[in-house]
């Protein structure tokens, strides 16, 4: 369930969160640099994202080193909350099965309905997982 990126291991759930946070002129590398502190803030746990309010997620993003200014940080807090709620609605096991696979179309079908997840997030996720989009 882990993949290697350089010398570090990263779970697929973390890859998904990093993918969500690495759009709108933010590189995967710059987000990835904060992965440890974001993990410590609990931002890779779908149940946290589903139950925390917008302000809590935004504060935890900032505390984890992901501060893109008030508007953008709040926007990404909302996107993470939407993702957490979607995972809760679909089911963690079902989501994990899809994001652990290599079927790009299945990944798109799962994630594109989430408000705030679009083609850039899908590209990031598939790039980090070495999944072909064609």
TIKE-721997 format. One record per residue: y, z, x of N, C-alpha, C in turn; residue in three letters; residue number from 1. Coordinates in Angstrom, 3 decimals. Atoms other than C-alpha are relative to their C-alpha. Last residue first. Layout:
<nodes>
NODE;npy;npz;npx;capy;capz;capx;cpy;cpz;cpx;bavo;vomi
NODE;Y;Z;X;Y;Z;X;Y;Z;X;ALA;NUM $
...
</nodes>
This chain:
<nodes>
NODE;npy;npz;npx;capy;capz;capx;cpy;cpz;cpx;bavo;vomi
NODE;0.241;1.352;0.525;7.411;-22.140;-4.458;-1.241;-0.103;-0.844;UNK;134 $
NODE;-0.571;0.179;1.332;8.582;-18.550;-4.075;-0.298;-1.367;-0.595;UNK;133 $
NODE;-0.647;1.293;0.207;6.296;-17.755;-1.155;0.503;-0.110;-1.436;UNK;132 $
NODE;0.558;0.718;1.147;5.540;-14.084;-0.632;0.804;-1.279;-0.183;UNK;131 $
NODE;0.583;1.255;-0.482;6.203;-12.550;2.780;-0.732;-0.763;-1.089;UNK;130 $
NODE;1.448;-0.065;0.186;6.743;-9.106;1.225;-0.712;-1.238;0.518;UNK;129 $
NODE;0.487;-1.206;-0.672;10.303;-8.733;2.541;-1.508;0.161;-0.107;UNK;128 $
NODE;-0.200;0.150;-1.441;11.058;-12.335;1.572;-0.588;1.195;0.750;UNK;127 $
NODE;1.049;0.910;-0.481;9.518;-11.855;-1.884;0.129;-0.244;1.497;UNK;126 $
NODE;1.299;-0.656;0.119;11.677;-8.810;-2.546;-1.111;-0.881;0.572;UNK;125 $
NODE;0.085;-1.085;-0.986;14.841;-10.428;-1.219;-1.389;0.635;-0.012;UNK;124 $
NODE;0.085;0.612;-1.346;14.259;-13.624;-3.211;-0.150;1.071;1.071;UNK;123 $
NODE;1.353;0.566;-0.107;13.548;-11.623;-6.397;-0.197;-0.630;1.380;UNK;122 $
NODE;0.902;-1.144;-0.186;16.729;-9.607;-5.874;-1.437;-0.496;0.182;UNK;121 $
NODE;-0.230;-0.519;-1.356;18.745;-12.802;-5.385;-0.916;1.187;0.302;UNK;120 $
NODE;0.693;0.766;-1.035;17.151;-14.399;-8.476;0.198;0.531;1.421;UNK;119 $
NODE;-0.038;1.443;0.141;18.329;-11.683;-10.826;-0.717;-0.671;1.149;UNK;118 $
NODE;0.925;0.626;-0.936;17.978;-7.973;-11.416;-0.014;-1.493;-0.292;UNK;117 $
NODE;-0.458;-0.236;-1.368;21.015;-6.350;-12.994;-0.940;-0.550;1.060;UNK;116 $
NODE;-1.418;0.269;-0.143;19.596;-5.970;-16.500;0.466;0.385;1.409;UNK;115 $
NODE;-0.792;-1.195;-0.320;15.828;-5.895;-16.091;1.456;-0.411;0.210;UNK;114 $
NODE;-0.563;-0.600;1.219;14.210;-8.881;-17.854;0.880;1.226;0.251;UNK;113 $
NODE;-1.195;0.679;0.494;13.932;-10.626;-14.440;0.533;0.545;-1.331;UNK;112 $
NODE;-1.295;-0.532;-0.421;11.572;-7.998;-13.043;1.231;-0.669;-0.604;UNK;111 $
NODE;-0.150;-1.452;0.098;8.164;-8.391;-14.655;1.452;0.432;0.191;UNK;110 $
NODE;0.170;-0.374;1.414;8.250;-12.131;-15.319;0.197;1.500;-0.208;UNK;109 $
NODE;-1.187;0.420;0.757;9.683;-12.713;-11.819;-0.096;0.424;-1.459;UNK;108 $
NODE;-1.073;-0.898;-0.434;6.901;-10.664;-10.207;1.290;-0.338;-0.749;UNK;107 $
NODE;0.257;-1.276;0.683;4.317;-12.586;-12.245;1.078;1.023;0.355;UNK;106 $
NODE;-0.330;0.202;1.416;5.873;-15.864;-11.054;-0.225;1.284;-0.807;UNK;105 $
NODE;-1.455;-0.032;0.157;5.836;-14.687;-7.430;0.412;-0.152;-1.457;UNK;104 $
NODE;-0.348;1.019;0.989;2.100;-13.924;-7.573;1.496;0.091;-0.302;UNK;103 $
NODE;-0.734;1.067;-0.688;1.446;-12.001;-4.353;0.382;-1.144;-0.935;UNK;102 $
NODE;0.635;1.308;-0.098;0.291;-8.695;-5.759;0.886;-1.002;0.717;UNK;101 $
NODE;0.925;-0.049;-1.135;1.556;-5.188;-5.077;-0.698;-1.335;0.215;UNK;100 $
NODE;-0.780;0.062;-1.242;4.577;-5.795;-7.286;-0.866;0.126;1.242;UNK;99 $
NODE;-0.716;1.270;-0.164;2.324;-6.747;-10.213;0.731;-0.047;1.340;UNK;98 $
NODE;0.977;1.089;-0.138;-0.172;-3.882;-9.896;0.710;-1.328;0.261;UNK;97 $
NODE;0.528;-0.055;-1.362;2.621;-1.394;-9.281;-1.001;-1.115;0.251;UNK;96 $
NODE;-1.037;0.511;-0.906;4.318;-2.456;-12.489;-0.507;-0.044;1.433;UNK;95 $
NODE;-0.131;1.445;0.250;1.126;-1.999;-14.529;1.029;-0.620;0.938;UNK;94 $
NODE;1.209;0.648;-0.514;0.458;1.403;-12.953;0.096;-1.517;-0.165;UNK;93 $
NODE;-0.004;0.000;-1.458;4.032;2.593;-13.470;-1.189;-0.758;0.566;UNK;92 $
NODE;1.052;-0.839;-0.562;4.142;1.643;-17.127;-0.059;-0.152;1.510;UNK;91 $
NODE;1.145;0.878;-0.263;6.139;-1.049;-18.897;-1.208;0.807;0.469;UNK;90 $
NODE;0.404;0.683;1.236;8.603;1.410;-20.453;-1.261;-0.841;0.190;UNK;89 $
NODE;0.520;-1.007;0.928;8.799;3.738;-17.421;-0.525;-0.654;-1.287;UNK;88 $
NODE;1.297;-0.427;-0.542;9.164;0.810;-15.038;-0.636;1.018;-0.931;UNK;87 $
NODE;0.940;1.109;0.211;11.935;-0.595;-17.238;-1.398;0.381;0.493;UNK;86 $
NODE;0.350;0.007;1.428;13.733;2.766;-17.370;-1.019;-1.101;-0.310;UNK;85 $
NODE;0.818;-1.183;0.289;13.638;3.048;-13.582;-0.460;0.043;-1.446;UNK;84 $
NODE;1.320;0.227;-0.585;14.908;-0.523;-13.166;-0.931;1.173;-0.306;UNK;83 $
NODE;0.673;1.000;0.833;17.790;0.069;-15.574;-1.414;-0.270;0.507;UNK;82 $
NODE;0.378;-0.691;1.238;18.704;3.250;-13.686;-0.741;-0.953;-0.938;UNK;81 $
NODE;1.175;-0.828;-0.316;18.632;1.290;-10.420;-0.475;0.763;-1.231;UNK;80 $
NODE;1.146;0.890;-0.203;20.948;-1.343;-11.885;-1.267;0.781;0.317;UNK;79 $
NODE;0.432;0.493;1.305;23.333;1.319;-13.218;-1.231;-0.901;0.126;UNK;78 $
NODE;0.625;-1.153;0.655;23.509;3.005;-9.823;-0.536;-0.418;-1.371;UNK;77 $
NODE;1.372;-0.066;-0.507;24.159;-0.436;-8.339;-0.738;1.219;-0.530;UNK;76 $
NODE;0.736;1.167;0.481;27.205;-0.907;-10.557;-1.461;0.056;0.453;UNK;75 $
NODE;0.348;-0.262;1.397;28.411;2.637;-9.827;-0.818;-1.147;-0.598;UNK;74 $
NODE;1.041;-1.030;-0.042;28.240;1.923;-6.084;-0.435;0.351;-1.414;UNK;73 $
NODE;1.278;0.595;-0.405;30.113;-1.332;-6.659;-1.122;1.030;0.046;UNK;72 $
NODE;0.483;1.003;0.952;32.957;0.204;-8.683;-1.393;-0.509;0.373;UNK;71 $
NODE;0.324;-0.541;1.313;33.424;3.377;-6.629;-0.620;-1.030;-0.940;UNK;70 $
NODE;-1.175;-0.178;0.837;33.282;1.891;-3.169;-0.435;0.354;-1.405;UNK;69 $
NODE;-0.670;1.303;-0.003;30.254;0.478;-1.416;1.291;0.042;-0.799;UNK;68 $
NODE;-1.271;-0.127;0.700;28.741;3.819;-0.465;0.758;-1.304;0.134;UNK;67 $
NODE;-0.232;1.282;0.671;25.078;3.676;0.461;1.252;0.145;-0.853;UNK;66 $
NODE;-0.648;0.938;-0.909;24.852;6.478;3.015;0.285;-1.356;-0.594;UNK;65 $
NODE;1.003;0.676;-0.826;22.280;8.579;1.140;0.590;-1.048;0.933;UNK;64 $
NODE;0.535;-1.010;-0.925;24.986;10.921;-0.176;-1.045;-0.594;0.938;UNK;63 $
NODE;-1.044;-0.328;-0.969;26.718;7.876;-1.666;-0.503;0.995;1.034;UNK;62 $
NODE;-0.194;1.192;-0.835;23.533;6.675;-3.344;1.028;0.290;1.093;UNK;61 $
NODE;1.120;0.023;-0.946;22.860;10.236;-4.521;0.046;-1.246;0.889;UNK;60 $
NODE;-0.238;-1.053;-1.004;26.311;10.424;-6.090;-1.104;-0.006;1.058;UNK;59 $
NODE;-1.123;0.445;-0.823;25.782;7.102;-7.902;0.279;0.998;1.127;UNK;58 $
NODE;0.503;1.069;-0.873;22.363;8.187;-9.139;1.105;-0.467;0.939;UNK;57 $
NODE;0.925;-0.609;-0.961;23.780;11.459;-10.468;-0.524;-1.052;0.974;UNK;56 $
NODE;-0.786;-0.708;-1.020;26.747;9.718;-12.100;-0.889;0.624;1.073;UNK;55 $
NODE;-0.698;0.956;-0.869;24.500;7.220;-13.939;0.742;0.705;1.144;UNK;54 $
NODE;-1.127;0.738;0.565;22.298;9.888;-15.444;0.671;-0.831;1.095;UNK;53 $
NODE;-1.318;-0.400;-0.481;18.941;10.790;-13.986;1.086;-0.793;-0.697;UNK;52 $
NODE;-0.497;-1.219;0.658;15.832;10.370;-16.152;1.382;0.430;0.471;UNK;51 $
NODE;0.040;0.073;1.461;14.773;6.779;-15.477;0.652;1.221;-0.649;UNK;50 $
NODE;-0.983;0.991;0.440;15.865;6.739;-11.835;0.065;-0.092;-1.515;UNK;49 $
NODE;-1.334;-0.551;-0.243;13.971;9.955;-11.165;1.064;-0.943;-0.544;UNK;48 $
NODE;-0.220;-1.034;1.026;10.865;8.559;-12.887;1.336;0.701;0.205;UNK;47 $
NODE;-0.414;0.533;1.300;11.160;5.373;-10.815;0.266;1.079;-1.054;UNK;46 $
NODE;0.923;-0.504;1.011;11.042;7.290;-7.503;0.461;-0.480;-1.382;UNK;45 $
NODE;1.104;0.958;0.068;12.723;5.331;-4.713;-1.061;0.427;-1.009;UNK;44 $
NODE;-0.399;1.246;0.643;16.100;7.054;-5.081;-1.086;-1.070;-0.047;UNK;43 $
NODE;0.884;0.220;1.147;14.793;10.542;-4.382;0.236;-1.311;-0.723;UNK;42 $
NODE;-0.781;-0.218;1.219;17.749;11.454;-2.133;-0.830;-0.236;-1.268;UNK;41 $
NODE;-0.208;-1.448;0.126;15.335;11.809;0.780;0.809;0.354;-1.243;UNK;40 $
NODE;1.280;-0.586;0.423;14.294;8.191;0.196;0.154;1.499;-0.213;UNK;39 $
NODE;0.141;0.339;1.415;17.939;7.091;0.379;-1.304;0.563;-0.565;UNK;38 $
NODE;-0.886;-0.897;0.758;18.289;8.993;3.677;-0.043;-0.309;-1.497;UNK;37 $
NODE;0.473;-1.387;-0.111;15.234;7.292;5.161;0.872;0.943;-0.830;UNK;36 $
NODE;1.206;-0.227;0.806;16.127;3.831;3.862;-0.484;1.451;0.036;UNK;35 $
NODE;-0.157;-1.272;0.716;19.698;3.846;5.140;-1.264;0.425;-0.743;UNK;34 $
NODE;-0.414;-1.029;-0.964;19.269;1.156;7.837;0.116;1.381;-0.656;UNK;33 $
NODE;1.206;-0.533;-0.632;17.349;-0.916;5.272;0.334;1.118;0.993;UNK;32 $
NODE;0.592;-0.944;0.955;20.576;-1.386;3.327;-1.197;0.697;0.626;UNK;31 $
NODE;-0.930;-1.122;0.122;22.323;-2.915;6.343;-0.493;1.035;-1.010;UNK;30 $
NODE;-0.010;-0.826;-1.213;19.283;-5.041;7.198;0.928;1.201;-0.143;UNK;29 $
NODE;1.196;-0.835;0.033;18.844;-6.316;3.646;0.019;0.953;1.191;UNK;28 $
NODE;1.235;0.503;-0.599;22.387;-7.611;3.822;-1.147;0.996;-0.167;UNK;27 $
NODE;0.602;-1.109;-0.746;25.127;-6.654;1.380;-1.336;-0.496;0.540;UNK;26 $
NODE;-0.528;-0.084;-1.366;27.368;-9.502;0.186;-0.467;1.228;0.772;UNK;25 $
NODE;-1.460;-0.065;0.069;26.555;-9.027;-3.505;0.603;0.305;1.372;UNK;24 $
NODE;-0.615;1.211;0.539;22.865;-8.272;-2.961;1.510;0.203;-0.052;UNK;23 $
NODE;-0.400;0.939;-1.065;20.853;-5.777;-0.942;0.476;-1.337;-0.555;UNK;22 $
NODE;-1.244;-0.445;-0.638;20.644;-2.808;-3.335;0.568;-1.005;0.997;UNK;21 $
NODE;-1.028;-0.147;1.024;18.061;-4.407;-5.644;1.356;0.314;0.645;UNK;20 $
NODE;-0.326;1.340;0.485;15.969;-5.579;-2.690;1.110;0.032;-1.045;UNK;19 $
NODE;-0.826;0.619;-1.047;16.104;-2.125;-1.108;0.435;-1.391;-0.448;UNK;18 $
NODE;-1.319;-0.637;0.040;14.830;-0.689;-4.394;0.938;-0.592;1.037;UNK;17 $
NODE;-0.666;0.418;1.225;11.994;-3.223;-4.535;1.394;0.609;-0.089;UNK;16 $
NODE;-0.433;1.389;-0.197;11.055;-2.683;-0.907;0.764;-0.474;-1.226;UNK;15 $
NODE;-1.209;-0.057;-0.822;10.984;1.046;-1.578;0.540;-1.399;0.253;UNK;14 $
NODE;-1.059;-0.560;0.840;8.543;0.501;-4.383;1.313;0.106;0.744;UNK;13 $
NODE;-0.509;1.095;0.834;6.487;-1.775;-2.124;1.093;0.478;-0.944;UNK;12 $
NODE;0.812;0.274;1.178;6.133;1.025;0.397;0.633;-1.115;-0.819;UNK;11 $
NODE;-0.809;-0.095;1.208;7.797;0.828;3.797;-0.874;-0.352;-1.197;UNK;10 $
NODE;0.752;0.359;1.200;6.285;1.376;7.205;0.904;0.192;-1.199;UNK;9 $
NODE;-0.019;-0.892;1.155;8.495;1.340;10.277;-0.875;-0.532;-1.116;UNK;8 $
NODE;0.813;-1.175;-0.294;7.970;-0.120;13.766;-0.114;0.925;-1.206;UNK;7 $
NODE;-0.275;-0.552;-1.324;9.156;-3.590;12.838;-0.927;1.167;0.231;UNK;6 $
NODE;-1.229;0.710;-0.330;8.671;-4.019;9.127;0.431;0.586;1.323;UNK;5 $
NODE;-0.736;-0.294;-1.217;5.081;-3.023;8.358;1.240;-0.867;0.099;UNK;4 $
NODE;-0.142;1.166;-0.847;3.618;-2.975;4.901;0.836;0.398;1.195;UNK;3 $
NODE;-1.150;0.047;-0.900;2.257;-0.024;3.035;0.029;-1.326;0.720;UNK;2 $
NODE;-1.185;0.000;0.807;0.000;0.000;0.000;1.256;0.000;0.855;UNK;1 $
</nodes>
